Amino acid sequence: MMIIMTSRPPKIVDPISKREINRLFYAAERRELPFATQAGFEPYQEGVVRIIRDIARQQGSERLRIMELGANDCSFAMDIMGRLANDGIRTGVDYLAVDFSASALDKGYARYSQMPGKGFEMVRNVEVPDSAKPNGKQDNVIYLVQRDAAGFKDAWASGLDVVIMNELLDDLSYDVYFTDKDGRAYRLECSVSRPQLRWQVNIDAERVDRKELPVQMPPRSVTATSAEAMGIIENAAALLRKGGVMLVHDYGFADRYDSVDTYGTPNVSYKITQVNFPKHPQLSMPYDFFRVYEDVAEFAFEPASNMIQVTSPVNFGEIEARLEKEGKVLILPHGRIILHKMQRGESLAKGDDVFMSEFGLMEQDETVAGIMDSLKPRQQEIIDYHGKLYSPDFYDLVFLKR
């Protein structure tokens, strides 16, 4: 007899928002490896390390301060700190790994405890890490901080050199709008309930005045705006010191709006979830704009929460518009699809115009600012080219504070 270890998710009669279901998802005890992000690609991690190395050289400080918002189980943090240790970086590094989920941070610490030859320390259960302030020592430390990224602007985190967000913003609250073939405007709503055994994800479309649209949009287009995401971005930018870098990695669209056709086919292949759409047969809408991840058991004796997570594409164009007054901003395709399409023996090369090629292969005599200046004039051309071939895709935004 096969036994599947699962827990019973809560009964939710009155529908809740996307943000609320995601908070329940992260608070639950999930599988050991809930999902792998695109940040796990080796060329991406190498690009981040080379950026950090350049910032350390430019800042000339004795100690670097890095903060990752949405650190999950700290896999990325440990990979980066291990690479920095092997890289022989001469400054000490304080890495603040911030996440809302206590269980995820605990799993990260358990993995750390079993790692041989770590090259860095890890400190758990940190509330206000005074020890994370620059102390001039040449050691590398990851501090685990259980905190919600929304509204995070603690004074002790000021003076940061690098802020990292890997697939954080797609979890947050968004106001989503789209237009039909005649240019009429609609608001796309998403709510979640669980009155019985299956999760119910309810998608609805409400007609609105075009004056409510956050940007001017042509027919058959869709956009999303998030006050919550912009608050996190603004707080993070304020915590950066002059010359510091913010890296935002997520899936989404790079312009202020995207085509409805990009999200035209609904995904209904779920095990414990039913997605319900409005009965508007003549209305072309972005059916697949909201995506569901299920934490379900795949093997015998594997624990699972039977919770779900709902994500949606990030509006990188909105982030760029908010940050460009404070410094340099560059948006590049991530490059994951190019990697997937490569034949055996092929590799990324400079000129591929993706984050993993341009920063992952950054030379010793190159700088972050120099690469941004060289690519910025062609940003729209690069985005349009890759968008036609690989849309939708993951993007990386690099912000260098002036």
For each residue, the residues with C-beta under 8 A, 3 or more apart:
1:
2: 300
3: 300 301
4: 297 300 301 302 304
5: 297 301 302 303 304
6: 296 297 303 304 305 306
7: 28 29 303 304 305 306
8: 306
9: 28 194 199 305 306 307
10: 24 194
11: 194 195
12: 15 16 192 193 194 195
13: 193 195
14: 193
15: 12 191 192 193 200 202
16: 12 20 21 191 192 193
17: 20 21 173 190 191 192
18: 21 22 173 174 190 191 192 290 310 312
19: 22 23 171 172 173 228
20: 16 17 23 24 192
21: 16 17 18 24 25 192 308 309 310
22: 18 19 25 26 171 172 309 310
23: 19 20 26 27 100
24: 10 20 21 27 28 307
25: 21 22 28 30 295 305 307 308 309
26: 22 23 99 100 101 104
27: 23 24 100 101
28: 7 9 24 25 103 295 305 307
29: 7 103 303 305
30: 25 34 103 104 295 304 305 307
31: 34 295 297 302 303 304 305
32: 107
33: 36
34: 30 31 72 295
35: 293
36: 33 40
37: 40 72 76 166 167 249
38: 41 44 167 249 251 334 336 394
39: 44 45 76 166 167 249
40: 36 37 44 45 75 76 79
41: 38 44 45 335 336 339 356
42: 45 46
43: 46 47 335 339 348 356 357 360 361
44: 38 39 40 41 47 48 249 334 335 355 356 360 396
45: 39 40 41 42 48 49 76 79 80 83
46: 42 43 49 50 83 356 360
47: 43 44 50 51 355 356 358 359 360 362
48: 44 45 51 52 80 164 247 359
49: 45 46 52 53 80 83 84 87
50: 46 47 53 54 359 360 362
51: 47 48 54 55 162 245 247 359 362 368 398
52: 48 49 55 56 64 66 80 84 89 161 162
53: 49 50 56 57 84 87 89
54: 50 51 57 58 362 366 367 368
55: 51 52 58 59 64 161 162 243 244 245 368
56: 52 53 59 61 64 89 90 91 161
57: 53 54 60
58: 54 55 243 367 368
59: 55 56 64 161 241 243 244
60: 57
61: 56 64 91 134 161
62: 91 92 134 136
63: 91 92 93 94 134 135 136 137
64: 52 55 56 59 61 89 91 92 93 94 161 162
65: 93 94 96 132 134 159 160 161 162
66: 52 80 93 94 95 96 160 161 162 163 164
67: 95 96 98 157 160 162 163 164 236 239
68: 71 76 77 95 96 97 98 163 164 165 166
69: 98 149 152 163 164 165 168 232 236
70: 98 99 100 149 165 166 167 168 171
71: 68 74 76 77 97 98 99 104 105 108 144
72: 34 37 75 76 99 101 104 108
73: 104 105 107 108 111
74: 71 77 78 97 104 105 108 109 111 112 122 142 144
75: 40 72 78 79 108 111
76: 37 39 40 45 68 71 72 79 80 164 166
77: 68 71 74 80 81 95 97 108 142
78: 74 75 81 82 108 111 112 115 118 120 122 142
79: 40 45 75 76 82 83
80: 45 48 49 52 66 76 77 83 84 95
81: 77 78 84 85 93 95 119 120 140 142
82: 78 79 85 86 118 119 120
83: 45 46 49 79 80 86 87
84: 49 52 53 80 81 87 89 93 120 140
85: 81 82 88 89 118 119 120 140
86: 82 83 119
87: 49 53 83 84
88: 85
89: 52 53 56 64 84 85 93
90: 56 138
91: 56 61 62 63 64 138
92: 62 63 64 135 136 137 138 139 140 141
93: 63 64 65 66 81 84 89 120 140 141
94: 63 64 65 66 132 133 134 141 143
95: 66 67 68 77 80 81 120 140 141 142 143
96: 65 66 67 68 129 132 143 145 157
97: 68 71 74 77 105 108 142 143 144 145
98: 67 68 69 70 71 145 146 147 149 152
99: 26 70 71 72 104 105 144 145 146 147
100: 23 26 27 70 146 147 148 149
101: 26 27 72 104 105 146
102: 105 106 146
103: 28 29 30 106 107
104: 26 30 71 72 73 74 99 101 107 108
105: 71 73 74 97 99 101 102 108 109 124 144 146
106: 102 103 109 110 124
107: 32 73 103 104 110 111
108: 71 72 73 74 75 77 78 97 104 105 111 112 122 144
109: 74 105 106 112 113 122 124 144
110: 106 107 113 114
111: 73 74 75 78 107 108 114 115
112: 74 78 108 109 115 118 122 142
113: 109 110
114: 110 111
115: 78 111 112 118
116:
117:
118: 78 82 85 112 115 121 122
119: 81 82 85 86 140
120: 78 81 82 84 85 93 95 139 140 141 142
121: 118 139 140 141 142
122: 74 78 108 109 112 118 141 142 143 144
123: 126 129 131 141 142 143 144
124: 105 106 109 144
125: 144 146
126: 123 129 132 143 144 145
127: 145
128: 154 156
129: 96 123 126 132 133 143 145 156
130: 133 156
131: 123 135 141 143
132: 65 94 96 126 129 141 143 156
133: 94 129 130 156
134: 61 62 63 65 94 159
135: 63 92 131
136: 62 63 92
137: 63 92
138: 90 91 92
139: 92 120 121
140: 81 84 85 92 93 95 119 120 121
141: 92 93 94 95 120 121 122 123 131 132
142: 74 77 78 81 95 97 112 120 121 122 123
143: 94 95 96 97 122 123 126 129 131 132
144: 71 74 97 99 105 108 109 122 123 124 125 126
145: 96 97 98 99 126 127 129
146: 98 99 100 101 102 105 125
147: 98 99 100 152 154
148: 100 151 152
149: 69 70 98 100 152 165 168 232
150: 172 228 231 232
151: 148 231 232 235
152: 69 98 147 148 149 157 232 235 236
153: 157 235 238 239
154: 128 147 157
155: 158
156: 128 129 130 132 133
157: 67 96 152 153 154 160 239
158: 155 238 239 241
159: 65 134 239 241
160: 65 66 67 157 163 239 240 241 244
161: 52 55 56 59 61 64 65 66 240 241 243 244 245
162: 51 52 55 64 65 66 67 244 245 246 247
163: 66 67 68 69 160 236 237 239 240 244 245 246 247
164: 48 66 67 68 69 76 246 247 249
165: 68 69 70 149 168 169 232 236 246 247 248 249 250
166: 37 39 68 70 76 249 250
167: 37 38 39 70 170 249 250 251
168: 69 70 149 165 171 172 232 250
169: 165 172 226 229 232 248 250 252 314
170: 167 250 251 252 311 312 313 314
171: 19 22 70 168 309 311
172: 19 22 150 168 169 226 228 229 232
173: 17 18 19 226 227 228
174: 18 224 225 226 229 312 315
175: 187 214 224 225 226
176: 187 188 189 190 222 223 224 286 289 312
177: 185 186 187 188 208 212 213 214 217 222 223 224 225
178: 185 186 188 205 217 221 222 223 260 285 286
179: 183 184 185 186 210 213 217 218 219 220 221 222 260
180: 183 184 186 219 220 283 284 285
181: 219 220 284
182: 219
183: 179 180 210 218 219
184: 179 180 207 210
185: 177 178 179 207 208 209 210 212 213 217
186: 177 178 179 180 205 206 207 208 283 285
187: 175 176 177 205 206 208 212
188: 176 177 178 203 204 205 222 285 286 289 290
189: 176 202 203 204 205 206
190: 17 18 176 201 202 203 290 310 312
191: 15 16 17 18 201 202 204
192: 12 15 16 17 18 20 21 199 200 201 202 308 310
193: 12 13 14 15 16 199 200 202
194: 9 10 11 12 198 199 200
195: 11 12 13 200
196:
197: 272
198: 194 272 273 274
199: 9 192 193 194 272 273 274 292 308
200: 15 192 193 194 195 273 274 276
201: 190 191 192 273 274 275 276 290 292 308 310
202: 15 189 190 191 192 193 276
203: 188 189 190 275 276 277 278 287 290
204: 188 189 191 278
205: 178 186 187 188 189 278 280 283 285
206: 186 187 189
207: 184 185 186
208: 177 185 186 187 212 213
209: 185 212
210: 179 183 184 185 213
211:
212: 177 185 187 208 209
213: 177 179 185 208 210 216 217 223
214: 175 177 223 225 318
215: 223 256 257
216: 213
217: 177 178 179 185 213 221 222 223 257
218: 179 183 221 257
219: 179 180 181 182 183
220: 179 180 181 259 260 261 284
221: 178 179 217 218 257 258 259 260
222: 176 177 178 179 188 217 257 258 259 260 262 263 286 289
223: 176 177 178 213 214 215 217 256 257 258 315
224: 174 175 176 177 289 312 313 314 315
225: 174 175 177 214 315 318
226: 169 172 173 174 175 229 230 315 318
227: 173 230 231
228: 19 150 172 173 231 232
229: 169 172 174 226 232 233 314 318 319
230: 226 227 233 234 318 319 322
231: 150 151 227 228 234 235
232: 69 149 150 151 152 165 168 169 172 228 229 235 236
233: 229 230 236 237 246 248 319 322 323
234: 230 231 237 238 322
235: 151 152 153 231 232 238 239
236: 67 69 152 163 165 232 233 239 240 246
237: 163 233 234 240 246 323 326 399 401
238: 153 158 234 235
239: 67 153 157 158 159 160 163 235 236
240: 160 161 163 236 237 244 245 246 401
241: 59 158 159 160 161 244 401
242: 401 402
243: 55 58 59 161 400 401
244: 55 59 160 161 162 163 240 241 400 401
245: 51 55 161 162 163 240 368 398 399 400 401
246: 162 163 164 165 233 236 237 240 323 397 398 399 401
247: 48 51 162 163 164 165 396 397 398 399
248: 165 169 233 314 316 319 396 397 399
249: 37 38 39 44 164 165 166 167 334 394 395 396 397
250: 165 166 167 168 169 170 314 316 394 395
251: 38 167 170 311 313 314 392 393 394 395
252: 169 170 313 314 315 316 392 394 395
253: 257 258 262 313 314 315 316 317 387 391 392 395
254: 316 317 331 383 387 395
255: 258 317 383
256: 215 223 315 317 318 321
257: 215 217 218 221 222 223 253 317
258: 221 222 223 253 255 262 263 313 391 392
259: 220 221 222 262 391
260: 178 179 220 221 222 263 264 284 285 286
261: 220 264
262: 222 253 258 259 286 391 392
263: 222 258 260 286 287 288 289 313 392
264: 260 261 284 286 287 288
265: 287 288
266: 275 277 287 288
267: 270 275 288 291 292
268: 275
269:
270: 267 273 274 275 292 294
271: 294 296
272: 197 198 199 294 296 306 308
273: 198 199 200 201 270 292 294 308
274: 198 199 200 201 270
275: 201 203 266 267 268 270 292
276: 200 201 202 203
277: 203 266 285 287
278: 203 204 205 283 285
279:
280: 205 283 285
281:
282:
283: 180 186 205 278 280
284: 180 181 220 260 264
285: 178 180 186 188 205 260 277 278 280
286: 176 178 188 222 260 262 263 264 289
287: 203 263 264 265 266 277
288: 263 264 265 266 267 291
289: 176 188 222 224 263 286 312 313
290: 18 188 190 201 203 310 311 312
291: 267 288 310 311 312
292: 199 201 267 270 273 275 308 309 310
293: 35 308 309 310 311
294: 270 271 272 273 306 308
295: 25 28 30 31 34 304 305 306 307 308 309
296: 6 271 272 304 306
297: 4 5 6 31 302 303 304
298: 302
299: 302
300: 2 3 4
301: 3 4 5
302: 4 5 31 297 298 299
303: 5 6 7 29 31 297
304: 4 5 6 7 30 31 295 296 297
305: 6 7 9 25 28 29 30 31 295
306: 6 7 8 9 272 294 295 296
307: 9 24 25 28 30 295
308: 21 25 192 199 201 272 273 292 293 294 295
309: 21 22 25 171 292 293 295
310: 18 21 22 190 192 201 290 291 292 293
311: 170 171 251 290 291 293
312: 18 170 174 176 190 224 289 290 291
313: 170 224 251 252 253 258 263 289 392
314: 169 170 224 229 248 250 251 252 253 319 395
315: 174 223 224 225 226 252 253 256 318 319
316: 248 250 252 253 254 319 320 331 395 397
317: 253 254 255 256 257 320 321 331
318: 214 225 226 229 230 256 315 321 322
319: 229 230 233 248 314 315 316 322 323 329 397
320: 316 317 323 324 329 331 397
321: 256 317 318 324
322: 230 233 234 318 319
323: 233 237 246 319 320 326 327 329 399
324: 320 321 327 329
325:
326: 237 323 399 401 402
327: 323 324 399 400 401 402
328: 369 372 373 376 398 399 400 402
329: 319 320 323 324 397 398 399 400
330: 371 372 375 376 379 397 398
331: 254 316 317 320 379 383 395 396 397 398
332: 335 353 354 355 358 375 379 382 395 396 398
333: 353 354 355 382 383 386 390 393 394 395 396
334: 38 44 249 354 355 356 393 394 395 396
335: 41 43 44 332 338 339 348 352 354 355 356 357
336: 38 41 339 340 356 393 394
337: 340 341 389 390 393
338: 335 341 342 348 352 354 390
339: 41 43 335 336 342 348 356
340: 336 337
341: 337 338
342: 338 339 346 347 348
343: 346
344:
345:
346: 342 343
347: 342
348: 43 335 338 339 342 352 354 356 357 360 361
349: 352 357 361
350: 357 358 361
351: 357
352: 335 338 348 349 357 358
353: 332 333 357 358 375 378 382 385 386
354: 332 333 334 335 338 348 357 358 386
355: 44 47 332 333 334 335 358 359 360 396 398
356: 41 43 44 46 47 334 335 336 339 348 359 360
357: 43 335 348 349 350 351 352 353 354 360 361
358: 47 332 350 352 353 354 355 361 362 371 375
359: 47 48 50 51 355 356 362 368 371 398
360: 43 44 46 47 50 348 355 356 357
361: 43 348 349 350 357 358
362: 47 50 51 54 358 359 366 368 371
363: 366
364:
365:
366: 54 362 363 370 371
367: 54 58 370 371
368: 51 54 55 58 245 359 362 371 372 398 400
369: 328 372 373 400
370: 366 367 373 374
371: 330 358 359 362 366 367 368 374 375
372: 328 330 368 369 375 376 398 400
373: 328 369 370 376
374: 370 371 377
375: 330 332 353 358 371 372 378 379 382
376: 328 330 372 373 379
377: 374
378: 353 375 381 382
379: 330 331 332 375 376 382 383
380: 383 384
381: 378 384 385
382: 332 333 353 375 378 379 385 386
383: 254 255 331 333 379 380 386 387
384: 380 381 387 388
385: 353 381 382 388 389
386: 333 353 354 382 383 389 390 391 393
387: 253 254 383 384 390 391 393
388: 384 385 391
389: 337 385 386
390: 333 337 338 386 387 393
391: 253 258 259 262 386 387 388
392: 251 252 253 258 262 263 313
393: 251 333 334 336 337 386 387 390
394: 38 249 250 251 252 333 334 336
395: 249 250 251 252 253 254 314 316 331 332 333 334
396: 44 247 248 249 331 332 333 334 355
397: 246 247 248 249 316 319 320 329 330 331
398: 51 245 246 247 328 329 330 331 332 355 359 368 372
399: 237 245 246 247 248 323 326 327 328 329
400: 243 244 245 327 328 329 368 369 372
401: 237 240 241 242 243 244 245 246 326 327
402: 242 326 327 328
